[in-house]
Amino acid sequence: MDGTNIERRCYEAFGRVDFDFSLLFGKVTRGTRLEHAHYFTAALSRTAPAQEIAAQSGRFNVLNAMPQVTLHLGRYQPRTTTCRLCHCQFPVFVEKGTDVAAGVMLVECAIRRRAEVIFLLAGDNDYLPALRLHSRKGCGW
């Protein structure tokens, strides 16, 4: 699960990210047995608002308490961007390492046949190369 992407989409759609992970995983895997879930995200930088850091910390605590879930943390890296209107430069933080790590885990689990069914929860197409590699190797999802 691309946690950052899913959380962003939930916030955009519903204005909140405090969802019930047990319920979410149960609905996604209905009709199958959840062996293990991998949740990929990055810890917010210390410059983020304290309320957001506390909320994320709470989500991490919930995920870490779930025996069938592994939390994988990437990092936020500062990058300078330029305003289109005033051309001022300012720093923004960009998540690094999570999409690649999730793609590698996806392919590894498939190639090693760790599951009969693999679910990918993401809100973008960053995983297409991993899915294409998997298809070329004939692992058959």
C-alpha positions as CSV (number, residue, x, y, z in Angstrom):
1,M,0.0,0.0,0.0
2,D,1.3,3.4,-1.0
3,G,0.3,5.0,2.3
4,T,1.2,8.6,1.4
5,N,-0.7,8.4,-1.8
6,I,-3.8,6.8,-0.3
7,E,-3.8,9.2,2.6
8,R,-3.5,12.2,0.2
9,R,-6.4,10.9,-1.9
10,C,-8.5,10.3,1.3
11,Y,-7.8,13.8,2.5
12,E,-8.7,15.3,-0.9
13,A,-11.9,13.3,-1.1
14,F,-13.1,13.3,2.5
15,G,-11.0,15.9,4.3
16,R,-9.6,13.3,6.7
17,V,-7.1,10.4,6.9
18,D,-8.1,8.8,10.2
19,F,-9.4,5.6,8.7
20,D,-9.7,2.2,10.4
21,F,-6.8,0.1,8.9
22,S,-8.4,-3.2,10.0
23,L,-11.6,-2.3,8.2
24,L,-9.7,-1.1,5.2
25,F,-7.6,-4.2,4.9
26,G,-10.7,-6.4,5.5
27,K,-12.7,-4.7,2.7
28,V,-9.8,-4.8,0.2
29,T,-9.1,-8.5,0.9
30,R,-12.7,-9.6,1.2
31,G,-13.0,-13.2,0.0
32,T,-9.3,-13.9,0.7
33,R,-7.2,-14.3,3.8
34,L,-4.8,-11.4,4.5
35,E,-1.4,-12.9,5.2
36,H,0.6,-9.7,5.3
37,A,0.3,-6.1,4.4
38,H,3.2,-3.7,3.6
39,Y,2.5,0.0,4.2
40,F,4.9,2.4,2.5
41,T,5.2,6.0,3.5
42,A,7.6,8.6,4.8
43,A,7.7,10.3,8.2
44,L,6.9,13.9,8.1
45,S,9.8,16.3,8.5
46,R,10.3,18.1,11.8
47,T,9.2,21.3,10.2
48,A,5.7,20.0,9.6
49,P,2.9,21.3,11.8
50,A,2.9,19.5,15.2
51,Q,-0.7,18.4,14.8
52,E,0.1,16.6,11.5
53,I,3.2,14.9,13.0
54,A,1.1,13.7,16.0
55,A,-1.6,12.4,13.7
56,Q,0.9,10.5,11.6
57,S,2.6,9.2,14.7
58,G,-0.8,7.8,15.8
59,R,-1.3,6.1,12.5
60,F,2.2,4.6,12.7
61,N,1.4,3.3,16.2
62,V,-1.7,1.6,15.0
63,L,0.1,0.0,12.0
64,N,3.0,-1.1,14.2
65,A,0.6,-2.8,16.6
66,M,-1.0,-4.9,13.8
67,P,0.9,-8.2,13.7
68,Q,0.3,-8.8,9.9
69,V,1.5,-5.3,8.9
70,T,5.0,-4.0,8.2
71,L,5.6,-0.3,8.0
72,H,8.2,0.8,5.6
73,L,9.5,4.4,5.9
74,G,11.1,6.4,3.2
75,R,12.2,10.0,3.7
76,Y,11.3,13.5,2.8
77,Q,14.0,15.4,0.9
78,P,14.0,19.2,0.5
79,R,13.8,20.5,-3.0
80,T,13.8,24.1,-4.2
81,T,10.9,25.1,-6.4
82,T,9.9,28.4,-8.1
83,C,6.6,30.1,-7.9
84,R,5.0,30.5,-11.3
85,L,3.5,33.9,-10.4
86,C,6.2,35.8,-8.6
87,H,9.2,33.6,-9.5
88,C,10.4,33.4,-5.9
89,Q,12.2,30.3,-4.9
90,F,11.2,28.3,-1.8
91,P,11.8,24.8,-0.4
92,V,9.3,22.0,-0.6
93,F,9.7,18.5,0.7
94,V,9.4,15.5,-1.7
95,E,8.9,12.0,-0.6
96,K,11.7,9.7,-1.6
97,G,12.3,5.9,-1.6
98,T,8.8,4.7,-1.0
99,D,7.5,4.0,-4.6
100,V,10.6,2.2,-5.6
101,A,10.7,0.1,-2.3
102,A,7.0,-0.8,-2.8
103,G,7.6,-1.7,-6.5
104,V,10.5,-4.0,-5.5
105,M,8.5,-5.6,-2.7
106,L,5.6,-6.2,-5.2
107,V,7.9,-7.9,-7.7
108,E,9.7,-9.9,-5.0
109,C,6.5,-11.2,-3.5
110,A,5.2,-12.2,-6.9
111,I,8.4,-13.8,-8.1
112,R,8.9,-15.8,-4.9
113,R,5.2,-16.7,-5.0
114,R,4.6,-15.5,-1.4
115,A,0.9,-15.2,-2.1
116,E,-1.8,-16.4,-4.4
117,V,-3.3,-12.9,-4.7
118,I,-1.4,-9.6,-4.3
119,F,-3.3,-6.3,-3.9
120,L,-1.8,-3.0,-4.7
121,L,-3.4,0.1,-3.2
122,A,-2.0,3.2,-4.8
123,G,-3.4,6.3,-6.5
124,D,-1.0,6.8,-9.3
125,N,0.8,4.8,-12.1
126,D,4.3,4.8,-10.6
127,Y,4.0,1.0,-10.2
128,L,3.4,0.2,-13.9
129,P,7.1,-0.7,-14.5
130,A,7.0,-3.2,-11.7
131,L,3.7,-4.6,-13.0
132,R,5.1,-4.9,-16.5
133,L,8.2,-6.7,-15.3
134,H,6.1,-9.1,-13.4
135,S,4.0,-9.8,-16.4
136,R,7.1,-10.4,-18.6
137,K,8.5,-12.8,-16.1
138,G,5.3,-14.9,-16.3
139,C,4.4,-14.8,-12.6
140,G,0.7,-14.6,-13.4
141,W,-1.4,-12.5,-11.0
